[in-house]
Every structure is written in structure tokens, then in C-alpha cells.
Amino acid sequence: MKKFKFFIDQDKEEKWLNHMANQGYELKKVSFGYEFHIAKPEDAKIRIDYRTFKNEEDFIDYCTLFEDSGWKHIAGNKYSGSQYFKKIDKNSDDDIFSDAISKAGKYKRLSNGWMIAAISYLPILSVLVWNKYIDINAFTNLKLLYYTPGLWQMSGEEFWRHFLFETPFATLRGFLWLLFPIAIILYSSFSIKAQMLYNKQKKTNELL
């Protein structure tokens, strides 16, 4: 079974995954959604960290460290960022983090990850603008998106045949590039949200 959800607040994500386990759905994979297998309902403890790794050896050492502490790595890879762990030793602590500061730190790493993703689209957008693949004038004159010679001098059936044929290409030509600024805005907002969660947890810890 596959479920599609999106979380910035990993504490809420953990609660949802634990609830799914309680309903008899065991998490197997997280990639463009959550993949579950039918299993025996259990009062599971699932926790999430956020880390990326440059090489496989560091990733394996990271997973082994948690497994030695009673937590099995159940989803995620060295590039994914989000790493999912399930408690397998009843004598282990109920959290993978030793203190509140360490737990808050994952949101700082998450914020940085989203910001890097946002920044990575800026060079692509700049190249499109520099090489004039993006025509800003087309927003005020949509005719510029149509390349068929003499299209606007045609009439009747000939016009509509050429117009309808080229419209999908004109739409892609004029608006597909908007995915890049939209991605930049979305990823930046996710980064800010994660930073706010980091600040909130850090402040809460300081008040204790």
C-alpha cells in the first residue's frame, strides 16, 4: 500500500507513522510517498533524523551506530536526507537523540537542505534568462509564443488547424520555465518553516 503525504514537521510525521504501525501498516520505503506492508498491529516507536552522506561507508557506520543502540534503520539512503529508525530493543531509550539540542539540530540540517535545493535552481533560471529562452514580453503578447509563419494572417479552418496544433508547444514554451521560480519559492518556504521549528525547539529547551 502506498500513501502520499508531505511533512516539514518531523514530529508530526513520526506520530503519523506510529499510528500507521498501530493500525497494522509497516513502513518499508519512503520515495515519492510512503510504502507500507500489511503486518501485525504494534505499538511501534519510529523516529526520524535528517542527514546526508558523501560516501556509503559513512552511511553504513551511521546506521550501525543506531542499530547498536537498539534502533533499526528502516528507510532512507545516503542521499535522501530523512532517515527512518524503528526501536527494536525494548531496553533502549524512546528517542534516538540524547538531548533536546541534538533533536532540534535535525531541523537546522533540514532547513539547510531545503535552502541548498532552492539555491541550486538559481543558476538554471539565470541561464534561461541569459540565453533568452524566457521571453518576458510574451506575458503581455502571447502571440510571441507561436512560431508558425504567417499564423496570424490565416483565417478559417487553416488558422484553427495550425493554432490548435501549436498551442500545446506554445504553452510549454511560455510557461514550463515557471516551474523553476515556483520550486525556488516552495523550497525557500520549506527552509524557513524548518528554521522556525528549530528555533522553537531550541527556545523550549532554553526555558526548561
Disulfide bonds with the S-S distance in Angstrom:
none
